[in-house]
Amino acid sequence: MEHELVVTTMHDGYRVLTLNRPDRLNSFTAAMHKALMAALIAAEADTSCRAIVLTGAGRGFCAGQDLSDGVHTPGQTPDLSVTIETYYNPLIRKLRSLPMPVITAVNGVAAGAGANVAFAGDIVIAARSSKFIQSFAKLGLVPDAGGTWFLPRLIGAARARAIALLAEPVTAEQAETWGMIGKRSTTPS
């Protein structure tokens, strides 16, 4: 049986969608994008589903794009425009247009597009161990997956520019203080 890239757990009235590539910090591949989109469409079609929880398996929420998934040539700056147009833009639009609330439950690292997918949730909660990193500057890129839209609206232009240009991690505590997330978990993680 093929490894499930997105595991769907159905509960009474809601679904938990778990990104399931823990060995790669749940970084996105084309196949994972397709699996997540299919899971979101299935949840939307289910009239008994009143909410979605999106989380990651293992020690991280999502490390963004898996650059070994055929989109990056070593020694060259990656051109992710096709990946953005084909997968990330439709994913963010779907998350934002669902008729039910989407709760993103961040555990561990949420980096690059993974952080911005988390910010697309209606409610963002994070474990105390979570870190949000806009790692794009390290690759010579600008934030994608909605990052240039979400960040200034969540934390203001000055802070958004600083975290985008410096690529420094923002702890769950700082993210809560700045208003990047709705709540930081009070339980140890």
C-alpha positions in Angstrom: 0.0 0.0 0.0 1.3 3.5 -0.9 2.2 5.8 1.9 -0.7 8.3 2.6 0.6 11.8 2.1 -2.4 13.3 3.8 -4.2 11.3 6.5 -7.9 12.1 7.0 -9.4 11.3 10.4 -13.2 11.8 10.6 -14.8 12.9 13.8 -18.3 13.9 14.7 -18.8 17.1 12.8 -15.1 17.8 11.7 -12.1 16.3 10.0 -8.5 16.3 10.9 -6.2 16.5 7.9 -2.6 15.5 8.7 0.3 16.3 6.4 2.1 13.0 6.5 5.8 13.2 5.4 7.3 13.5 8.9 10.7 12.3 7.6 10.8 15.5 5.5 9.1 17.8 8.0 5.9 17.4 5.9 7.4 19.5 3.0 5.2 19.7 0.0 5.6 17.6 -3.2 3.3 17.7 -6.2 1.7 14.5 -5.0 1.1 15.9 -1.5 -0.5 19.0 -2.9 -2.9 16.8 -4.9 -3.7 14.7 -1.9 -4.4 17.7 0.3 -6.6 19.3 -2.3 -8.6 16.1 -2.7 -9.0 15.9 1.1 -10.2 19.5 1.2 -12.7 18.9 -1.7 -14.0 15.8 0.1 -14.4 17.7 3.3 -16.3 20.5 1.6 -18.6 18.0 -0.1 -19.4 16.3 3.2 -22.5 18.1 4.6 -21.8 16.7 8.1 -18.3 18.3 8.2 -18.6 21.6 10.0 -14.8 22.3 10.5 -11.4 21.2 9.4 -8.2 20.9 11.5 -5.0 20.9 9.4 -1.9 19.7 11.2 1.4 17.9 10.5 2.7 14.5 11.5 5.8 14.2 13.6 7.9 17.1 14.8 6.9 19.7 12.3 3.8 21.3 10.7 5.3 21.9 7.2 8.8 22.9 6.0 7.4 24.4 2.8 8.3 23.1 -0.7 10.5 20.0 -1.0 13.1 21.3 -3.3 14.2 17.8 -4.2 10.8 17.2 -5.9 12.1 18.0 -9.3 11.6 21.8 -9.0 15.2 22.7 -8.1 18.5 22.2 -10.0 21.5 22.2 -7.6 23.6 25.4 -8.1 20.7 27.4 -9.6 18.1 29.6 -8.0 14.9 27.7 -8.1 12.1 29.0 -10.4 9.0 28.0 -8.4 6.5 30.0 -10.5 4.9 26.9 -12.0 4.6 25.2 -8.6 3.1 28.5 -7.2 0.6 28.8 -10.0 -0.3 25.1 -10.2 -0.4 24.2 -6.5 0.1 26.9 -3.9 -2.3 29.6 -5.2 -5.2 27.1 -5.7 -4.5 25.7 -2.2 -4.6 29.1 -0.5 -7.7 30.0 -2.4 -9.4 26.8 -1.4 -8.4 27.1 2.3 -9.8 30.7 2.3 -13.0 29.9 0.5 -14.2 26.8 2.3 -17.7 27.2 3.9 -16.5 25.9 7.2 -13.7 27.2 9.5 -10.2 25.9 9.0 -8.1 25.5 12.1 -4.4 25.1 11.5 -2.7 23.4 14.4 1.0 24.1 14.2 3.5 21.7 15.8 7.2 22.4 15.5 8.5 24.2 12.5 6.3 26.0 9.9 8.8 27.3 7.3 8.4 29.1 4.0 5.2 28.2 2.3 4.4 25.9 5.2 4.2 29.0 7.5 2.0 30.8 5.0 -0.3 27.8 4.6 -0.7 27.9 8.4 -1.6 31.6 8.2 -4.3 30.8 5.7 -6.3 29.1 8.5 -9.2 30.9 10.0 -7.8 30.1 13.5 -4.1 29.4 13.9 -3.0 27.6 17.1 0.6 26.6 17.9 2.4 24.4 20.3 4.9 26.2 22.5 7.7 24.6 20.6 6.5 26.0 17.3 8.6 28.3 15.1 7.5 30.3 12.1 10.2 31.0 9.5 9.9 33.0 6.3 12.9 31.3 4.8 12.5 32.7 1.3 15.3 35.2 1.5 17.8 32.4 2.0 16.9 31.2 -1.5 16.7 34.6 -3.1 12.9 34.5 -3.2 10.0 36.6 -1.9 7.3 35.0 0.4 4.8 33.0 -1.6 1.7 31.0 -0.8 0.0 34.2 0.4 2.8 35.4 2.6 3.0 38.8 1.1 -0.7 39.3 1.6 -1.1 37.6 5.1 1.9 38.9 6.9 1.4 42.7 6.7 -2.2 42.3 7.6 -1.4 40.1 10.6 1.6 42.0 12.0 2.1 45.2 10.1 4.3 46.2 7.2 7.5 46.8 9.3 7.5 43.5 11.1 6.5 41.6 7.9 9.4 43.1 6.0 11.8 42.3 8.8 10.9 38.6 9.1 10.8 38.2 5.3 14.2 39.8 4.7 16.0 38.4 7.7 14.5 34.9 7.7 14.8 34.7 11.4 12.5 32.3 13.3 9.5 33.7 15.2 8.7 31.7 18.3 5.1 30.7 19.2 5.2 33.1 22.1 6.3 36.0 19.9 3.8 35.0 17.2 1.0 35.1 19.7 2.1 38.5 21.1 2.4 40.0 17.6 -1.0 38.6 16.5 0.3 36.1 13.9 -1.5 33.3 15.6 -4.7 33.1 17.7 -3.4 31.0 20.5 -0.3 29.3 21.8 -0.8 26.0 23.5 -0.3 26.1 27.3 0.6 22.4 27.4 4.2 21.3 27.1 5.2 20.1 23.7 
